[in-house]
Amino acid sequence: MQAITVSSPLQSMIDDLVATRCQDPFALLGRHREGRTDQVRVFYPDALEVRLTVESAKGERTEKTMRRIDDRGIYVTTIPKTSRYSLRILWADGWQETHDPYSFGLLLEELDLYLFSEGRHHHLDQMMGAIPMTIDGVQGVRFAVWAPNAKRVSVIGDFNIWDSRRHPMRLRHEAGIWELFIPGLRAGERYKYEVMSQDGTVLPAKADPYARASEHPPATASIVASSSIHSWQDKAWMQERARHQTPENPLSIYELHAPSWRHPQSGRGVMDWDELAATLIPYVTELGFTHIELLPVTEYPFSGSWGYQPLGLYAPTSRHGSPEQFARFVDQCHQAGLGVIMDWVPAHFPADQHGLASFDGTHLYEHADPREGYHQDWHTLIYNFGRNEVRGFLTGSALYWLEHFHIDGLRVDAVASMLYRDYSREEGEWYPNIHGGRENLEAIGFLHHLSETIRHLHPETLLIAEESTAWPGVTKPVSEGGLGFDYKWNMGWMHDTLRYMERDPLWRGHHGSDITFGMIYAYSERFILPLSHDEVVHGKGSLLAKMPGDDWQKHANLRAYYALMWAYPGRKLLFMGCELAQPQEWSYEGEIAWFRLDDAFGRGMHDTVRALNGLYRREPALHQRDDTPSGFRWLIADDRENCVFAWLRQAPDRAPS
């Protein structure tokens, strides 16, 4: 056997590898030129023996036993330059046949790296994270993670007993992305990244920001998702979606929190997506809604956040099953003629140690200054919208849900908190923009980029803003100085009309402006009228509980309020349980008041909502001119004594309704 000496530089690299300080594992491991032959070095601590299967250029195969040159697990041998090789490793429980992760060349294309750095890569789900693929005829998983300021990043998981020495990654300096292809891995593997900061601190193991599947909380590992594509059966819906979602068509949304809509018959856990499809879809379609809106289903660690503090913007929450099950759920909604909108949260993220916070030892995704980077209300961190890579991360997530899961629209949460630098801050807790104003110019730029990108690539989908201030032009195109959303939640209408309905009828005559004031600004934006989850939680009580009077009067008031909403200009959104006149406020740990279907008042409210949706969809005057003054005319707006309001709704070429 040829003698192999260990030089001082080589020994130094070995020491760094074993001590998890290795910044360039490919300089040590894999194949290296050594005169007329190549030298192969591998690292397998705890292996009993390592052999190399060498295949010559003519296809002849021989096997060589590798020499152990360091008791900590470094093995070396030489092979002909024109040959290929694979590995056989003897562990305590038997032989393993595999390929060398450090025998593969650069993995990510230069164009991908460039577009990533520019924040303009539209398919980051296919570039970043853990992607099962075949390279040079070898099956495995390619890992890629952005950590430009890290000293070392390793992939850890069950496949390497969570040992960070075994799979350190290669840094692509031009983009700050670490990459590694690990042969033999398949979908279903659990993994994380171990990151060492520049000062040598090993950070808590990080979940993959681009993971497309995750463990069921409270477990926090990422999971390699399958690259197989769902066999969609919703061609008819997708071909007609653009027509379904034009402003001239009815839009009536049933908002729901999937874990607490209904408990499974077993009484344990929550319904999976298949169970929800079997029960939710017929229920909502029978009620006549055109769309459902899901509270966030991007993976989130704390159930009490209802999904509004997500950490897995590319992963459907594992609470309801696999990504494939979620795709099947959306598919079945579409086949039933039901659109799917999902709440999406680009404003902030929780500070859990396994998440994005200080991801590579620096404030990578968030602002370093708490005056910009910390939400005092929610104790969360704010994205640094001025970084190209962060904008690309968020935009890539939005595109992933629209493309991969055929989502029909995104409702963007907490837009107001993004627009203002002084949002919920006192004097001295914020600082102005470069022009001295309170507007968050970077966040505005991100929203412009997001809306224009979606409008260019998926013009038939909806982008909806939950924006609670009077910011002008939320639903105007970016080219006209707007933010580019399709719709905005009309929070003012909700607060005014709900305040009116909460009053005893004896005193409503003094507050008629609560009903009429909304028409002053009704056509300044394209609006959705929301009676959402926010109005039935945190001690606010249910909608029914807000109504004055005895039980009969409460139900009559609520039916009148729904009739007002469905007849008023604007699209409709109703939170689950409100169709049953649920007596108690919503709890994310419970389910809606299904017993009300057996009660005359509850069934009556259910039937009222169904009738209103039917009328709304059948009568063009109730939806065709929602955004123009020509679709509405007051008949009675000042009858304070009787508290009567009357108006006409008008459609083109039709008699007023």
C-alpha positions in Angstrom: 0.0 0.0 0.0 1.3 3.4 -0.9 2.4 5.4 2.1 0.5 8.6 2.7 2.0 11.4 4.8 -0.1 14.1 6.5 1.3 17.6 5.9 1.0 20.3 8.4 -1.6 22.3 6.4 -3.6 19.0 5.9 -3.4 18.2 9.6 -4.6 21.7 10.4 -7.7 21.3 8.2 -8.4 17.9 9.8 -8.2 19.5 13.2 -10.6 22.3 12.1 -13.0 19.8 10.7 -13.1 17.6 13.8 -13.5 20.8 16.0 -16.4 22.0 13.7 -14.4 25.1 12.6 -14.0 24.0 9.0 -15.1 26.8 6.6 -14.2 25.0 3.4 -14.8 21.3 3.7 -14.2 20.7 0.0 -10.6 21.8 0.4 -10.1 18.8 2.7 -12.6 16.2 1.7 -13.5 14.6 -1.7 -11.2 14.2 -4.7 -7.9 16.1 -5.0 -5.1 16.0 -7.6 -1.9 14.3 -6.3 0.6 14.0 -9.1 -0.4 11.2 -11.6 -3.2 10.0 -9.4 -6.1 11.5 -7.4 -6.4 11.3 -3.7 -9.8 10.8 -2.1 -10.3 11.8 1.5 -13.5 11.1 3.5 -14.5 11.6 7.1 -16.6 8.9 8.9 -16.1 8.9 12.6 -17.3 5.7 14.3 -16.9 3.7 11.1 -15.2 0.3 11.5 -13.9 0.3 7.9 -14.3 2.3 4.7 -13.8 0.9 1.2 -13.8 2.6 -2.2 -15.5 1.0 -5.2 -13.5 2.3 -8.2 -15.0 2.2 -11.7 -12.5 2.7 -14.5 -13.2 4.6 -17.8 -13.8 1.1 -19.3 -16.4 0.2 -16.7 -14.2 -2.2 -14.8 -14.9 -2.1 -11.0 -12.4 -2.8 -8.2 -12.6 -2.3 -4.5 -10.0 -0.6 -2.3 -9.8 -0.4 1.5 -9.1 3.2 2.5 -6.4 4.0 5.0 -7.3 5.6 8.3 -4.8 8.4 8.8 -6.4 10.0 11.8 -8.1 8.1 14.7 -10.9 10.6 14.6 -12.2 9.2 11.3 -10.2 10.5 8.3 -9.7 7.9 5.6 -7.5 8.3 2.4 -6.6 6.4 -0.7 -5.6 7.2 -4.3 -7.4 6.4 -7.5 -6.7 6.9 -11.3 -7.6 10.3 -12.6 -10.2 9.0 -15.1 -12.1 6.7 -12.7 -15.3 7.2 -10.7 -15.9 6.0 -7.2 -18.5 5.2 -4.6 -18.2 4.2 -0.9 -18.9 1.1 1.2 -18.8 1.8 4.9 -18.9 -0.8 7.7 -20.8 0.4 10.8 -21.5 -1.6 13.9 -24.8 -2.7 12.5 -23.6 -3.6 9.0 -22.5 -2.2 5.6 -23.7 1.0 3.9 -23.3 1.7 0.2 -23.3 5.4 -0.6 -21.6 8.2 -2.6 -19.3 10.9 -1.3 -21.1 14.2 -0.8 -17.8 16.0 -1.4 -17.3 14.5 -4.9 -19.9 16.8 -6.5 -19.1 20.1 -8.1 -20.9 23.4 -7.7 -24.6 22.9 -7.3 -26.4 26.2 -7.9 -26.2 28.1 -11.2 -24.7 31.5 -11.4 -27.9 33.0 -12.7 -29.8 31.7 -9.8 -27.3 33.2 -7.4 -27.5 36.5 -9.2 -31.3 36.7 -9.2 -31.4 35.6 -5.5 -29.0 38.5 -4.6 -31.2 40.9 -6.6 -34.4 39.7 -4.8 -35.8 38.8 -8.2 -35.8 35.0 -8.2 -39.4 33.8 -8.8 -38.9 30.2 -8.0 -37.0 30.1 -4.7 -38.9 26.9 -3.7 -36.9 25.2 -6.4 -33.6 26.7 -5.5 -33.4 27.0 -1.8 -34.1 24.6 1.1 -34.0 20.8 0.7 -34.7 19.5 -2.8 -34.7 15.8 -3.7 -33.0 15.4 -7.0 -30.6 13.2 -9.1 -27.1 14.5 -9.9 -24.8 12.5 -12.1 -27.1 9.5 -11.8 -27.1 9.7 -8.0 -30.3 10.2 -6.0 -30.1 12.5 -3.0 -31.1 15.8 -1.5 -29.6 19.2 -2.3 -29.5 21.7 0.6 -29.1 25.4 0.2 -29.4 28.1 2.9 -28.6 31.8 3.1 -26.2 32.7 5.9 -23.7 35.1 4.5 -22.1 36.1 7.8 -21.7 32.5 9.2 -18.3 31.1 9.7 -19.6 27.5 9.2 -22.9 25.9 8.4 -23.6 22.1 8.7 -26.6 20.0 7.8 -27.7 17.9 10.7 -30.4 15.3 11.0 -31.3 11.7 11.8 -29.1 10.6 8.9 -25.9 11.8 10.6 -27.1 11.4 14.2 -27.3 15.2 14.4 -23.5 15.4 14.2 -22.4 18.8 12.8 -18.9 17.4 11.9 -20.2 15.1 9.2 -21.9 17.4 6.7 -20.4 20.9 6.7 -21.5 22.9 3.7 -19.8 24.9 0.9 -20.2 28.7 0.8 -21.0 30.4 -2.5 -19.4 33.7 -1.6 -21.1 35.7 -4.4 -24.5 35.2 -2.8 -23.8 34.1 0.8 -25.5 30.8 0.2 -24.2 27.5 1.7 -24.9 24.4 -0.4 -24.4 20.6 -0.1 -25.7 17.5 -1.9 -26.1 14.5 0.3 -26.5 11.3 -1.6 -29.0 8.6 -0.5 -31.4 10.9 1.3 -35.1 11.0 0.4 -38.3 12.8 1.2 -39.3 12.5 4.8 -35.9 13.0 6.4 -35.8 15.4 9.4 -33.1 18.0 9.4 -31.8 21.4 10.6 -28.8 23.6 10.1 -26.1 24.2 12.7 -24.6 27.6 12.3 -21.4 29.0 13.7 -21.2 32.8 13.8 -18.0 34.6 12.9 -17.0 34.9 16.6 -17.0 31.1 16.9 -20.4 30.8 18.7 -22.4 27.8 17.8 -26.0 29.0 17.5 -29.1 27.0 18.5 -29.9 24.6 15.7 -32.0 26.4 13.0 -35.0 25.2 11.1 -34.8 25.8 7.3 -36.4 29.1 6.4 -37.2 27.6 3.0 -38.4 24.2 4.3 -41.5 22.9 2.5 -42.5 20.7 5.4 -42.0 20.7 9.1 -42.5 18.6 12.2 -45.7 18.8 14.1 -45.3 21.6 16.8 -43.9 21.7 19.4 -41.2 19.8 17.6 -39.2 22.1 15.4 -37.2 20.1 12.8 -37.7 20.7 9.1 -38.6 17.8 6.9 -37.4 17.1 3.3 -40.6 17.4 1.2 -41.3 15.4 -1.9 -40.6 17.1 -5.2 -43.6 15.3 -6.8 -46.3 17.5 -8.2 -49.9 17.0 -7.2 -52.1 15.7 -10.1 -54.5 18.6 -10.3 -58.1 18.0 -11.3 -59.2 21.7 -11.2 -58.6 22.6 -14.8 -62.2 23.9 -15.2 -61.8 26.2 -12.2 -58.4 27.5 -13.2 -59.6 28.3 -16.7 -62.5 30.3 -15.4 -60.8 31.8 -12.3 -60.1 35.1 -14.0 -63.8 35.5 -14.7 -64.9 34.4 -11.3 -62.7 36.9 -9.5 -63.3 40.1 -11.5 -64.7 43.1 -9.6 -68.1 42.7 -11.4 -68.7 39.2 -9.9 -69.9 38.4 -6.4 -67.3 37.8 -3.7 -68.6 36.3 -0.5 -66.0 34.9 1.9 -66.3 32.4 4.7 -63.3 33.0 7.0 -62.2 30.1 9.2 -59.5 28.9 11.6 -59.1 25.4 10.4 -58.1 23.8 13.8 -61.2 25.1 15.6 -63.8 24.9 12.9 -64.9 21.4 13.9 -63.2 18.7 15.9 -62.8 15.2 14.4 -65.2 12.5 15.5 -62.5 10.8 17.5 -62.4 13.9 19.7 -58.6 14.1 19.6 -56.5 16.6 17.8 -57.7 18.5 14.8 -59.2 17.5 11.5 -56.7 16.7 8.7 -57.2 18.3 5.3 -59.0 15.2 3.9 -61.5 15.3 6.8 -62.0 19.1 6.3 -62.6 18.6 2.6 -65.3 16.0 3.3 -67.2 18.2 5.8 -66.2 21.9 5.2 -66.7 22.1 1.4 -70.3 20.9 1.3 -71.2 23.0 4.3 -69.8 26.2 2.8 -71.1 25.7 -0.7 -74.5 24.9 0.7 -74.4 28.3 2.5 -73.7 29.9 -0.8 -70.2 31.5 -0.2 -68.0 31.9 -3.2 -64.7 31.6 -1.3 -63.2 30.4 1.9 -60.4 32.3 3.7 -58.0 30.4 5.9 -56.4 32.0 8.8 -52.6 31.4 8.3 -51.6 27.9 7.4 -47.9 28.6 7.0 -46.1 26.7 9.7 -46.2 28.4 13.1 -44.8 27.2 16.4 -47.4 28.6 18.9 -51.0 27.5 18.4 -52.2 30.5 20.4 -51.0 32.8 17.7 -53.7 31.3 15.3 -50.9 31.2 12.7 -50.2 35.0 12.7 -46.7 34.4 14.0 -45.3 32.0 11.3 -41.8 30.7 10.9 -42.3 28.4 7.9 -43.5 30.6 5.1 -43.0 27.8 2.5 -44.5 25.0 4.6 -48.2 24.2 5.1 -48.7 23.5 8.9 -48.3 19.9 9.7 -51.2 20.1 12.1 -53.5 19.0 9.3 -51.3 16.6 7.4 -48.9 16.7 4.6 -48.4 19.3 1.8 -49.9 16.8 -0.6 -53.0 16.6 1.5 -53.3 20.4 1.5 -53.0 20.5 -2.3 -55.7 17.9 -2.5 -57.9 20.0 -0.2 -57.5 23.1 -2.5 -58.1 20.9 -5.5 -61.4 19.6 -4.1 -62.5 23.1 -3.2 -62.0 24.2 -6.8 -63.8 21.2 -8.1 -66.8 22.3 -6.0 -66.6 25.8 -7.4 -65.1 27.3 -4.2 -62.1 29.7 -4.2 -59.4 29.5 -1.6 -57.9 32.6 0.0 -55.2 32.4 2.7 -54.0 34.9 5.2 -50.3 35.6 4.7 -48.0 37.4 7.1 -45.0 39.2 5.7 -45.0 41.9 8.4 -43.2 40.2 11.3 -42.1 36.8 12.7 -41.6 35.4 16.2 -38.2 35.4 17.9 -38.1 31.6 18.6 -34.4 30.5 18.7 -34.9 27.8 16.0 -36.3 30.4 13.6 -35.1 33.4 11.7 -33.9 35.5 14.6 -30.2 36.3 14.4 -30.0 33.5 11.8 -26.3 33.5 11.1 -25.3 35.4 14.3 -26.3 38.7 12.8 -29.6 40.4 12.3 -30.1 38.9 8.9 -33.8 38.9 8.3 -34.7 41.5 10.9 -33.5 45.1 11.6 -30.8 45.3 14.2 -32.2 48.5 15.7 -35.3 47.7 17.9 -36.9 51.0 16.8 -37.2 49.4 13.4 -36.9 45.7 14.1 -39.1 45.0 17.1 -42.9 44.9 17.4 -43.8 46.1 20.9 -47.5 45.0 20.6 -46.8 41.4 19.5 -43.2 40.9 20.8 -42.1 39.9 17.3 -39.4 40.9 14.9 -39.9 43.0 11.8 -38.5 42.0 8.5 -35.8 44.2 7.0 -37.6 45.2 3.8 -34.6 47.1 2.6 -32.6 43.9 1.9 -33.0 42.4 -1.6 -32.7 38.8 -0.2 -35.5 39.4 2.4 -37.8 40.9 -0.2 -37.1 37.9 -2.4 -37.7 35.5 0.4 -41.1 37.0 1.1 -42.1 37.4 -2.6 -41.0 33.9 -3.3 -43.2 32.6 -0.5 -46.3 34.4 -2.0 -45.6 33.0 -5.5 -45.0 29.5 -4.1 -48.5 29.4 -2.6 -50.1 30.8 -5.7 -48.3 28.5 -8.1 -47.7 25.3 -6.2 -51.0 25.1 -4.3 -53.2 27.0 -6.8 -54.2 29.5 -4.0 -56.7 32.0 -5.4 -55.7 35.0 -3.3 -53.6 36.2 -0.4 -54.9 38.4 2.3 -51.9 40.3 3.6 -52.0 40.8 7.4 -51.1 43.9 9.4 -50.4 46.1 6.4 -50.8 49.2 8.5 -47.9 48.1 10.8 -45.7 47.9 7.7 -46.6 51.3 6.3 -45.7 53.5 9.3 -42.4 53.7 11.1 -44.2 55.0 14.2 -46.9 52.3 14.2 -47.9 51.8 17.9 -44.8 53.7 19.0 -44.4 56.8 21.3 -42.1 59.7 20.6 -38.5 58.6 20.9 -39.4 55.0 20.0 -39.0 55.4 16.3 -37.0 57.6 13.9 -38.1 59.1 10.6 -37.2 58.1 7.0 -34.6 59.8 4.9 -37.1 62.5 4.1 -38.1 63.1 7.7 -41.4 61.4 7.4 -43.2 58.6 9.2 -43.7 56.4 6.1 -41.7 53.2 5.9 -40.3 53.6 2.4 -38.7 50.2 2.3 -41.9 48.4 3.3 -43.8 50.4 0.7 -41.2 49.4 -1.9 -41.7 45.8 -1.0 -45.4 46.0 -1.3 -45.0 47.7 -4.7 -42.6 44.9 -5.8 -45.0 42.2 -4.4 -48.1 43.5 -6.1 -46.5 44.1 -9.5 -44.8 40.7 -9.5 -48.1 39.0 -8.7 -49.9 41.1 -11.2 -47.4 40.2 -13.9 -47.2 36.5 -13.2 -50.7 35.7 -11.8 -53.1 38.5 -12.8 -56.1 36.4 -12.1 -55.4 36.0 -8.4 -56.4 38.4 -5.6 -54.2 40.5 -3.3 -56.2 41.8 -0.3 -54.9 44.2 2.3 -55.9 44.3 6.0 -55.1 48.0 6.3 -56.8 49.9 9.2 -55.8 53.5 8.4 -56.7 56.0 5.7 -53.6 55.4 3.7 -54.6 56.6 0.2 -54.6 54.4 -2.9 -54.3 50.9 -1.3 -56.2 49.4 -4.2 -54.9 51.7 -7.0 -52.2 50.3 -9.4 -48.6 51.1 -8.5 -48.4 53.0 -11.8 -51.0 55.4 -10.4 -49.2 55.9 -7.1 -51.1 53.1 -5.3 -50.0 50.0 -3.4 -51.5 47.6 -6.0 -53.9 45.6 -3.9 -57.2 44.3 -5.4 -59.2 44.9 -2.2 -58.9 46.4 1.2 -60.8 45.4 4.3 -63.2 48.3 5.2 -62.5 48.5 9.0 -64.2 51.9 9.3 -67.5 50.5 8.0 -67.3 47.6 10.4 -66.6 49.7 13.4 -69.2 52.3 12.6 -72.1 50.0 11.8 -71.3 47.5 14.6 -71.3 50.5 17.0 -74.7 51.5 15.7 -76.2 48.0 16.0 -74.8 47.6 19.6 -76.9 50.6 20.7 -80.4 50.3 22.2 -82.9 51.2 19.4 -84.1 54.0 21.6 -80.9 55.9 21.1 -80.0 54.9 17.5 -81.7 58.0 16.1 -78.9 60.2 17.4 -76.3 58.1 15.7 -77.5 57.7 12.1 -74.2 58.9 10.8 -72.7 55.5 11.8 -74.7 54.1 8.9 -74.4 56.9 6.4 -70.8 58.1 7.0 -69.3 55.1 5.1 -70.8 56.3 1.8 -68.5 59.3 1.9 -65.5 57.2 1.2 -67.1 54.0 -0.1 -65.6 54.5 -3.6 -62.2 55.6 -2.6 -61.0 52.0 -2.6 -62.3 48.6 -3.6 -63.6 47.3 -0.3 -64.4 44.1 1.5 -66.8 44.4 4.4 -65.4 42.2 7.2 -67.1 40.7 10.2 -63.9 38.8 11.0 -62.3 36.8 13.8 -61.0 40.1 15.3 -64.5 41.1 16.3 -65.4 37.9 18.3 -62.3 37.4 20.5 -60.2 38.9 23.3 -63.2 39.7 25.5 -65.2 41.3 22.8 -67.9 38.6 22.9 -69.8 37.2 20.0 -71.7 39.2 17.4 -74.9 38.0 19.0 -73.8 39.1 22.5 -73.2 42.6 21.2 -76.8 43.0 20.1 -79.2 44.8 22.5 -82.4 43.3 24.0 -83.7 39.9 24.9 -82.9 36.7 23.1 -85.5 37.3 20.3 -84.4 40.9 19.9 -80.7 40.0 19.7 -81.3 37.5 16.9 -83.6 40.0 15.1 -80.9 42.7 15.4 -78.2 40.4 14.0 -80.4 39.3 11.1 -81.0 42.9 10.3 -77.3 43.7 10.5 -76.5 40.9 8.1 -79.1 42.1 5.7 -77.6 45.6 5.9 -74.1 44.1 5.1 -75.2 42.1 2.1 -77.2 45.0 0.6 -74.4 47.6 1.2 -71.7 48.2 -1.5 -68.6 46.0 -0.9 -67.7 42.4 -0.9 -68.6 40.2 2.1 -66.6 38.4 4.7 -68.1 36.5 7.7 -66.1 34.6 10.3 -67.1 31.0 11.1 -69.7 30.5 13.7 -71.3 33.9 13.0 -73.7 32.1 10.6 -75.0 30.2 13.6 -75.4 33.3 15.8 -72.8 31.7 18.1 -73.6 32.8 21.7 -70.0 32.8 23.1 -66.9 34.4 21.7 -64.5 32.3 19.6 -61.8 30.2 21.3 -59.0 28.7 19.2 -59.1 25.7 21.4 -62.7 24.9 20.9 -65.1 24.6 17.9 -68.0 26.6 16.6 -71.4 26.2 18.2 -72.7 23.3 16.1 -75.5 22.6 18.5 -77.1 25.8 17.2 -78.2 23.9 14.0 -80.7 22.1 16.3 -82.0 25.4 17.7 -84.7 27.4 16.0 -82.7 30.7 16.4 -79.4 29.2 15.3 -80.9 27.4 12.3 -82.8 30.5 11.4 -79.6 32.5 11.3 -77.9 29.8 9.2 -80.8 30.0 6.7 -80.7 33.8 6.7 -77.0 33.8 5.6 -77.7 31.2 3.0 -80.7 33.2 1.6 -78.6 36.4 1.6 -75.8 34.7 -0.3 -78.2 33.3 -2.8 -79.8 36.8 -3.4 -76.4 38.4 -3.6 -75.2 36.0 -6.2 -78.4 36.1 -8.3 -79.0 39.8 -8.3 -76.5 41.7 -10.4 -77.4 45.0 -8.8 -75.9 43.8 -5.5 -72.4 43.2 -6.9 -71.9 44.6 -10.4 -71.3 48.2 -9.4 -69.8 47.9 -6.0 -67.0 50.4 -6.8 -68.9 53.2 -8.5 -71.5 55.7 -7.2 -73.8 54.8 -10.1 -74.5 51.5 -8.3 -76.0 53.1 -5.2 -78.7 55.7 -4.4 -80.1 56.8 -1.0 -83.9 56.8 -0.7 -84.1 57.4 3.0 -81.0 58.5 5.0 -82.4 60.9 7.6 -85.4 59.2 9.3 -84.0 59.6 12.8 -87.3 59.1 14.5 -87.9 55.6 13.1 -84.3 54.7 12.4 -85.2 53.6 8.9 -82.7 53.6 6.0 -83.5 52.7 2.4 -81.5 52.7 -0.8 -81.4 51.4 -4.3 -78.8 49.2 -5.8 -78.4 49.5 -9.5 -76.9 47.3 -12.3 -76.3 48.2 -15.9 -79.4 47.8 -18.1 -81.5 46.6 -15.2 -84.2 48.1 -13.0 -83.0 49.3 -9.6 -83.3 46.8 -6.7 
